[in-house]
Amino acid sequence: MPAARAQGAAPAITEQEAHAIAVDAYVYFYSLMSMDISRKQFTNGTTDFRGPMNTFVNVPEYPPANFKGVVRSNFDTLYSVSWLNMTKEPVVISAPDTSGRYYLLPMLDMWTDVFASPGWRTTGTKAGTFLITPAGWRPDLRDRFAEEFKLPSDTQRIEAPTPYVWVIGRTKTDGPPDYDAVHKIQAGYKVTLLSEYGKTPKPVEFKPDKRRLEDAAEGPGRYHVGRRVLRRRRRTAQASPAARYR
């Protein structure tokens, strides 16, 4: 028996096995990498759907025909977009009373799955409050979180599978003559850190950083992105710093 095998070393894999492993890894990480690259691009500017994390960016008009920020943007709603960062604590999303007007706030995890979609079809059009939490956060408060954190009694708790979430909100409009009415609704969409709910909002600081887009390059660096997202998800679920808000 070879010395390496005797010491418990794993047997060498074949070229076909290595190829199969690489394909599985590519498929597994692809959505994580693509979403994190999108997150960095859309939170590193102030135009074309871009803005700081944990804020809503309200698009005031239909996107132009050549817009390429997202795939197949629609032309019967105005967008309100936010990237949520729950690596430190949960966030609270507030939606205004839309007086029956159609709206939705679909929430995508880093796997690109829509895990919740508050709005006209699912929660109605009255004013709503939604506590978005990272996976595994404070299960002991599942039935009394509103009382614990002084949130509205009808607040709905939504658990996110990943600590980063992309909210791609839409509000129905009948075209440019209807824009003003929609803008008033858009102004009512809010994201608030749980620890700051009910307090005077703090101004959001934003500093563009060109280096943040380096991971968007092709090559091994993209897989480091996927690994980092997985590590953040694991840390958030097992020992979230948000637990200090007791």
C-alpha positions in Angstrom: 0.0 0.0 0.0 1.5 3.4 -0.9 2.6 5.5 2.0 0.1 8.3 1.2 -2.8 5.8 1.2 -1.6 4.3 4.4 -1.7 7.7 6.1 -5.3 8.2 5.1 -4.9 10.5 2.1 -7.9 10.7 -0.2 -7.5 8.8 -3.5 -6.8 10.9 -6.6 -9.9 11.8 -8.6 -10.3 11.3 -12.3 -10.4 14.1 -14.8 -14.1 13.3 -15.4 -14.8 13.6 -11.7 -13.0 16.9 -11.4 -15.0 18.2 -14.3 -18.3 17.2 -12.7 -17.3 18.8 -9.4 -16.4 22.0 -11.2 -19.7 22.1 -13.0 -21.6 21.5 -9.8 -19.7 24.3 -8.1 -20.4 26.7 -11.0 -24.1 26.0 -10.9 -24.2 26.2 -7.1 -22.4 29.5 -6.8 -23.6 31.3 -10.0 -26.7 33.0 -8.5 -24.8 34.0 -5.4 -22.0 35.6 -7.4 -24.4 37.3 -9.8 -26.5 38.7 -7.1 -23.6 40.0 -5.1 -22.1 41.7 -8.2 -25.5 43.3 -8.8 -25.6 44.4 -5.2 -22.3 46.1 -5.5 -23.2 47.8 -8.7 -26.6 49.0 -7.6 -25.4 50.3 -4.2 -22.4 52.2 -5.6 -24.1 55.1 -7.3 -27.1 57.4 -7.2 -28.6 57.1 -10.7 -30.3 54.4 -12.7 -31.8 52.4 -9.8 -28.7 52.9 -7.7 -28.5 54.1 -4.0 -27.1 53.2 -0.6 -28.2 49.9 1.1 -31.2 50.0 3.5 -32.8 52.9 1.6 -35.5 52.9 -1.2 -34.5 54.3 -4.5 -37.7 55.6 -6.2 -37.6 55.7 -10.0 -39.9 58.7 -11.0 -40.7 57.6 -14.5 -40.7 54.7 -16.9 -37.2 53.4 -17.7 -36.0 54.3 -21.2 -36.1 51.6 -23.9 -32.4 51.1 -23.8 -32.2 50.6 -20.0 -30.2 47.5 -19.2 -29.9 47.6 -15.4 -32.3 44.8 -15.0 -33.8 42.2 -17.4 -37.1 43.1 -19.0 -38.2 46.0 -16.9 -42.0 46.6 -17.2 -43.8 49.7 -18.4 -47.0 49.8 -16.3 -45.4 50.4 -12.9 -42.9 52.7 -11.3 -40.0 51.0 -9.4 -39.0 51.4 -5.8 -35.8 49.4 -5.2 -33.8 48.6 -2.1 -31.0 46.4 -1.1 -31.3 45.2 2.5 -28.3 44.6 4.7 -29.1 42.5 7.7 -25.6 41.4 8.7 -25.9 43.4 11.9 -29.6 43.6 12.6 -33.1 43.2 11.2 -34.8 46.0 9.3 -38.4 47.3 9.2 -40.1 48.1 5.9 -43.0 50.4 6.0 -45.6 50.7 3.1 -48.2 53.4 2.9 -51.9 53.1 2.3 -52.2 53.0 -1.5 -56.0 53.5 -1.5 -56.5 50.4 -3.5 -53.8 51.0 -6.0 -51.8 47.9 -7.0 -48.3 47.6 -5.6 -46.0 44.8 -4.6 -42.6 44.6 -2.8 -41.1 41.2 -4.0 -38.1 40.2 -1.9 -35.3 38.2 -3.6 -32.7 36.3 -1.5 -29.2 35.8 -2.8 -30.3 32.7 -4.6 -32.7 34.9 -6.7 -35.7 33.2 -5.1 -38.7 35.4 -4.2 -39.4 34.4 -0.6 -42.0 37.1 0.2 -44.0 39.7 -1.7 -46.1 42.0 0.4 -48.6 44.0 -1.6 -52.1 44.2 -3.2 -52.4 40.5 -3.8 -51.0 39.1 -0.5 -51.4 41.7 2.3 -53.8 44.3 0.8 -53.3 48.0 0.2 -53.7 49.4 3.7 -50.6 50.8 5.4 -48.3 47.9 6.4 -45.3 47.3 8.5 -42.9 44.3 7.9 -40.1 43.1 10.1 -37.5 41.5 7.9 -35.1 39.3 9.9 -32.1 37.2 9.0 -32.5 33.4 9.2 -32.6 32.1 12.7 -33.0 35.5 14.4 -34.6 35.4 17.9 -37.0 32.5 17.6 -38.0 33.2 21.2 -39.7 36.4 20.1 -41.7 35.0 17.2 -45.0 35.7 18.9 -44.1 38.9 20.8 -41.6 40.8 18.7 -43.9 43.7 18.1 -44.4 44.3 21.8 -40.6 43.8 22.5 -39.5 46.4 20.0 -42.5 48.7 20.1 -43.6 48.0 16.6 -47.2 48.4 15.3 -49.3 45.5 16.7 -50.1 44.3 13.1 -46.5 44.1 12.0 -45.8 41.0 10.0 -42.5 39.1 10.6 -40.7 37.8 7.5 -37.6 35.6 7.8 -35.1 36.1 5.0 -33.0 33.1 3.9 -29.9 35.3 3.3 -28.6 38.4 5.1 -28.7 40.4 1.9 -32.1 40.9 0.1 -33.1 42.7 -3.1 -36.5 44.4 -2.9 -37.8 45.3 -6.4 -40.9 47.2 -5.6 -43.5 48.3 -8.2 -46.5 50.6 -8.0 -49.1 50.7 -10.8 -49.3 53.8 -12.9 -51.4 54.8 -15.9 -48.7 56.8 -17.5 -47.1 60.2 -17.1 -50.3 62.1 -16.2 -50.6 59.7 -13.2 -47.0 60.0 -12.0 -47.6 62.6 -9.3 -50.0 60.3 -7.4 -47.5 57.4 -7.6 -44.7 59.6 -6.4 -46.6 60.3 -3.2 -47.0 56.6 -2.6 -43.3 56.0 -3.4 -42.3 58.5 -0.7 -44.1 56.4 1.8 -41.9 53.3 1.3 -39.3 53.3 4.1 -36.5 51.0 5.4 -35.5 51.5 9.0 -32.9 49.5 11.1 -34.8 47.8 13.9 -32.6 49.6 16.5 -33.6 53.0 15.0 -37.4 52.4 14.6 -39.4 55.2 16.1 -36.4 57.5 16.3 -35.5 60.5 14.2 -34.1 59.2 10.9 -30.3 59.6 10.5 -29.0 61.0 7.2 -27.6 58.3 5.0 -23.9 58.7 4.2 -22.8 57.6 0.8 -19.3 57.4 -0.6 -18.8 55.9 -4.1 -16.0 53.3 -4.1 -14.7 52.1 -7.5 -12.8 49.3 -5.8 -16.0 47.6 -4.8 -16.6 46.5 -8.3 -13.3 44.6 -8.6 -15.0 41.3 -7.8 -17.2 41.7 -10.9 -14.3 40.6 -13.0 -14.3 37.1 -14.5 -12.0 34.6 -12.9 -11.4 32.9 -9.5 -12.2 36.1 -7.7 -15.9 35.6 -8.5 -15.9 32.4 -6.5 -14.4 34.2 -3.5 -17.6 36.3 -3.6 -19.8 33.2 -3.3 -17.8 31.9 -0.4 -18.0 35.2 1.4 -21.8 35.3 1.0 -22.1 31.8 2.3 -19.9 32.6 5.3 -22.0 35.7 6.1 -25.2 33.6 5.9 -23.8 31.0 8.3 -22.5 33.6 10.8 -25.8 35.5 10.7 -27.9 32.4 11.3 -25.7 31.0 14.1 -24.5 34.0 16.0 -26.0 37.2 14.6 -24.8 40.5 16.2 -28.5 41.4 16.0 -29.1 39.3 19.0 -27.9 42.2 21.2 -31.2 43.9 20.5 -33.0 42.1 23.3 
